[in-house]
């Protein structure tokens, strides 16, 4: 479990990784470097800010081929079909995750990210993951290697900070085609 600390700006606990240079906007092949679960985060409710709610949230950290890093925004840990986490996983995996799916199993997996540039209310520029999708098989060999990245220090990801063994791309099975053959049967000739 992550150990939460209060940020100096008063924004509440830091649940992500400190990223100095945001990833450029656009579509990128990336690799999942870490998953960070933050449990028991207390903050005002979106619907009624006078109510303080306690949430369990998660984030994903990705490495992009140019060497930059990007992380998702916080997502409530929820298996509800309409939750942001299930939506992100469904678009990444190409199918809804099963109940009991372990998000840390995605560390080392490739993903296609649609990255957008944003500016916070305080004027800080950052990149955000607008959408995820599976890596096309033709591009699987272009997914960055986990070993070329180091996870920024912060309050510590839930996943190990050492490089993870790269996942080998799945090799497509050879295409097998059915061949149809006609065999002539010997004909019996009757003698008179």
N, C-alpha and C positions, 0 to 999 in steps of 0.2 A: 504494500500500500504506500502511496506517496505521502511524504511528510510535507504538509502545507505551511507556507510562511506568508506573512503579510507583506505586500509590496509597499515600497516607500511612497508611492503616489496615492495610496488610499483607495485603489481600485478593488481591493479584496485580495483573496489568495491567488497566487500565480499557479495556474493549472497547466501551463504549457512550457515550451522550451524557449529560451532567449535566442532569437534569430536576428543577427545584425543586418544582413542584407537580404531583402525579400526576393523571392524567385520572380523572374519576369512573367508578365501576363502572357497567356497563350496556352496552347495545348502541348503537354510534355509527357514523355515516358518517364516514369519514376519507379522507385523501389520503396517499400515500406520499411522504415528503419526501426521504429519503436511504437508502442502503444502505451499511453499513460492514463491510468484510471485514477481519479481523484474522488475519494469517498467523503460523504458528509459535508459537502460545501453548502454553507448557509448564505442565502442572498434574498433580496426582495422578490416576491412573486411578480411575474410579468403582468398578470391580470390585475393584481391589487398590490402595489408597492408597499402598502402598510403591513402586509403579511409576509413574514420571513419563512421561507421554505428551505428544506434540507434536500439536496440533490446529490446523486452519484453521477459523475460525468466522465467522459473519455475523450481522448484526442488521438490522432494518428500523426506521426512525423514521417515525411517522405524526403528522399534524396532525388534530385533531378539530375539529368545527364550532364548539365553544365557545372555541376558541383554545388549548386545552391540547395537550400533546404526550404521546406514549406510544411506547415502543420494545418490540420483542419481546425475549425472552430470547435468549441465544446459541444458535445452531443450528450444528451441525457441517456444513461444506460437503461434502455427499455427495449423489450422485444415486441412492442406493439407495432402492427403493420404500418401505421402512419407515422411512426417516430422517425426523426432525422437519421438516427443511427441505422435503422433497418433500411431506410431508403438509400443511404450511402453504400451499405454493404450489398444490397440487391443490385444496384447499378454497377458496382465493382465486380461482383461475382457472376453477374448475369442471371442470378436466381435468388430468391429470398433465402436468408440463412436459416438453418434448422434451429429449433429451440435447443439451447445448451451450446450453441456455437461459441468457440473460444476465439476472440478477436486477435489474441496474440499469435494464433496460427498463421496470420497474414504477414508477420515479420519476414522479410526476405522475398515477398511476392511482388511481382510487377503490377503496375497500374497505369492507366492513361488518365492524366489529370487535366481538367480545364481550369486554369488559374486566372483570376481577375485581380487587378490592382485596386486597392481601396485606401481611403484616408479616414482615420478615426476622428471622433468629435474633438479630440485634443490636438489634431493635426499630424498625427504619426502615420506615415505611409507603411502599408503592409500588404501582403498578398494573401488571398483567400482561395480555398478550393471551392469552385462553383459546382463541379460535378466530377464523378469518377466513372470509369468504364474499364472493361477488361482490355488487356493488351492483345492486339491482333496477332495471330500466330506468325505472320510474316515479319513482325517487328520484335518478336520475343528475344532475339539475340542482341537487341539494342537496349534492353533494360539495363540501367546502371548496376554495377556490382556493389553490394553492401560494403565491402571492404574499403572502398574509396571514400567513405564518409566517417566522420566521428560525430557522436551525438553531443550537442552542446550541454554544458553543465547548467544545472538549474536545481530544482528541488528533487531531481532524479526521476527517470522514467521507471515504470513498473517492469519494463523489459531490461535484460542485461545490456550494459553500455558497450561491451566488447563487440567487435564485428561478428556478425552471424555468417555462417557458411552460406555462400550463394546458392540459390536454388537453380538447378539446371532447367532450362526450358524444356517443355514437353516436345518430343519429336513426334511429328505426325506419323501415323502408321502408313506403310506403303499402300497405295491405292490398288485394290484388287478388282479386276474386272472379270466378269463371267464371259467365257467364250462358248459359243454354241457350235457344235459340230454335227454334221449330218454324216452318218455312216451308211454306205450302200450295203444292202443285204445281198448276199449271193443269190442269184436266181437259179431256180431248178428248172432245167430244160427237160421236157419229157420227150423220150424217143418214141417214134411210131412203131 
